[in-house]
Amino acid sequence: MGAPKVLIDRLNRGVRKRNARWTFVRDHAFGDALKLRRLRLGNGLTVLLLVDRSAPTVSYHTWFRVGSRNERPGKTGLAHLFEHLMFSETRNHPHGDFDRLMEGAGAEANAATWTDWTCYYENAPRDALPLLIELEADRMANLVLRVPQVTSEKEVVANERKLRVDDDVEGKALEMLYDNAFRRHPYRWPTIGSMQDIRSFTVRDCQEFYRTYYAPGNATVVIAGDFNEQKALSHVQKHYGGLSASRPAKPPTPAKEPSQRGERVLQLTAPTPTEKLLIGYQAPSFSDPDTPALVIANEVLFGGTSSRLHRLFCVDQEVALSVRGSISPFIDPGLFEMWIFLREGKPKEDALALLDGEIDRLACDGPNPSELDKAINQLELSFLHSMETAGGKAEQIGFYETVASDGAAVFDRLAAYRNVSADDVKRAVSKYLRRSRRTRVEILRKAP
Amino acid sequence: MNVFVEPSDALPIVDLEIALPVGSLQDPAGQEGLAQLTGHLMRRGPRGLSQERFEDRLARLGARMSVEVSMRSTRVRATVLRRNLEPLLALLGDVVWHPALRGSDFSKLKRRAEAALTARLDDDQVLGAVCFREALFGEHPYGRTLSGHTDSLARISIQHAKEFYARNIARGAFLVGVSGDVSEAEVHSLVASHFPKVRRSRRNTSDVPATRARRGRHVVIVDKPERTQTQLIIGTLGARTRDRKLFPLLVSNTAFGGTFSGPLMQQVRGVRGWSYGAYSRLLHSTQRDAWYMSTAPAAEYSADCAALQLDLLERWVDGGTKQTELRFAQRYLINSHCFDRDTASKRLEARLDVELLDIPRSYVDKYDQLVARVTRQEANNATRARISDKDLTIVVVATASDVATSFERLPGVKSVEIVPFDRN
């Protein structure tokens, strides 16, 4: 990477429009060998660059700070539907052009929406970067929304909902869990939206959503891989520099979720061959200082075949086929989710007692030194694997920038895991994994 | 020397693999699932270490290990933090050549395998895929499932697993692959210290008869209650690995249903919104493997979607691919090929595939040229020669009472069979 001042002076030379002028913000170390460079365009677009020449590929991510948290009851699923519509026509490209141009260049283009963000990404051969920049800038400002595309995409999303929720017992149970674990916060509704809401969206809803949230000031572009920094910034300047600086209206702060004071138990009867338990404990936000200790607790309980619960449930007692746990990586407090996939005929009450026993033991004794070592080594391995490709690196940077407000913090997280002590784990488990803070969905077998 | 190394200092991790040319095609008739059970039994750890201590040791090394069994191979894979490479490599060697193969582990594994068959009933996509291969290949070994079925598992004992191991793995050929933060010299030295003398891999020419397509169009409905959506797979035989028409067919299939921009996706999803995904896939093996289209339409228009796909298929086979579509597919395949080799572990897999699965080396080394030189005539001839629009297996996972009548009415359908989803 070149010296930032020289680079910026060169790029801004002769550029009069304020929106198109670059500001260098700072360089961050990214591991031992790489550097993450942060810049801002005059219209508010944040750009993060990571030059990594280990493969002749490039990954281009655009993260918008909008997700299902920005919706309201009656309009759930709009952020996700909108993600689909972003592959439609623009004022400069007819319908179908986006995918055709991307695929012709060998690029994989896709997108994802969750509670706090919407991410559009392309992984492409390095020579395709100018095309990626042009097409992404174009759809940020020039999307055309018409009835036929909105109608057709609503049908696609309705089918996606059937695939992931209506006909999927796990999807249905998760929807039930969040709907009951949250009473006030928007995390209570599903990102894909309710079927009724999906069916009722109008072109006008979509246009309004676009105007509100799709603007340079609400987005971060991450470019990772094998590219020339100056050329890339020059292309970004050319294609994004003309976009309006209008900042999207700040969305209302979501209502704070009150602390849960008693266990909530629900039952879902479904045509499934085996019973399952899905449990969600109120958990801290992704950036909360307690989260690393809970992540270690998750590793000790659920991390791989040497974990306590895998051994207990799947090997020793043989009550479950598999178990898994995860902590929702959200901006606001979310859930520590636990799944127990019971074997046929094994009572859920026994499984719950086993789970409670292990959680109590962890809260009381904490992990032993060997378990701490294992957890940290396994987290390090997962982290390194997530960094294998340009796409993996761009994803981590974009996620940390959007959820933790710092794209370079990805390495800090690994350091935070290393600093977790057995006492930290004990404290976190005692504080968060209390029965009164949990919601439980019991998935029962429907009689044939 | 059958040791393959792909060095890369991009990250301080190393991937290791011991690949053996033995898979579910070696399952004796009636004991389907034996190769996979044996592989999973090896994964329970080496002699002298309880399973619990083995798992602990792996985890403390910052390592993961898996045994993946396919029709023609067993691949024991591990990944580890660079600093712990040597102890992991030693452990990997012990898993393959000194496995404990304990009876108590076997009993648990067998119960687990049976439970997994039951749990699989939740997954409509898997139900559809398993049924499709069974219906397409019938009694042919390609129709077997890796994990067997309840009856076949019941017939397998620990003795069978030990015999399978002794016959196919203990003294069989193997390949070693290592990629990541390691040098060639280091790998060779470590392999010499910890593994038996490398035995040359014999070509995997598992002697299976040619596959044959059933004449006519046959529908199988996997009947599952309360389905609002269906899983639909329509297919026939595809090509052999060493088929001269393989690359022309690969390009032609990519033009038809291998991309988001192709006619299959555009007509099913783009124009009608009928399915979240709509792709066609071409598989190849020593004998002709499957070619198929997969979609997931709502129950109310599942048969309409099938009819549309049949119409698109006929147009593709009879009318061929346009020059512009062909060129587009070639550009896509060549330009996106960099993602088949952008990490050391992917480059290693390609080299191991060549050795293990009898894939011509030119398919990897000259992939771009082989794709680029396909002409429109070759592509269309290959499609007509290999893809039948008359002999088709149509599998739909659905609530039979909702869809049976409409599927019976599809053009050219000779039979409709309804099978319960939980027939295991």
Interface residues (C-beta under 8 A of the other chain):
Chain A: S54 A55 P56 T57 H95 G96 D99 R100 E103 G104 A105 G106 A107 E108 N123 P125 A128 T151 S152 E153 K154 E155 V156 A158 N159 E160 K162 L163 D166 D167 V169 E170 P271 T272 P273 T274 G303 G304 T305 S306 R311 C314 V315 E318 L321 F341 R343 E344 S370 D373 K374 N377 Q378 E380 L381 L384 H385 M387 E388 T389 A390 K446 P448
Chain B: S8 A10 L11 P12 I13 Q51 E52 E55 D56 L58 A59 R60 L61 G62 A63 R64 T79 V80 L81 K108 R111 R112 A115 A116 T118 A119 L121 D122 D124 K224 P225 E226 R227 T228 Q229 T259 F260 S261 Q266 R269 G270 V271 R272 G273 W274 S275 Y276 A296 P297 A298 F328 R331 Y332 I334 N335 S336 H337 C338 F339 R341 D342 T343 S345 D422
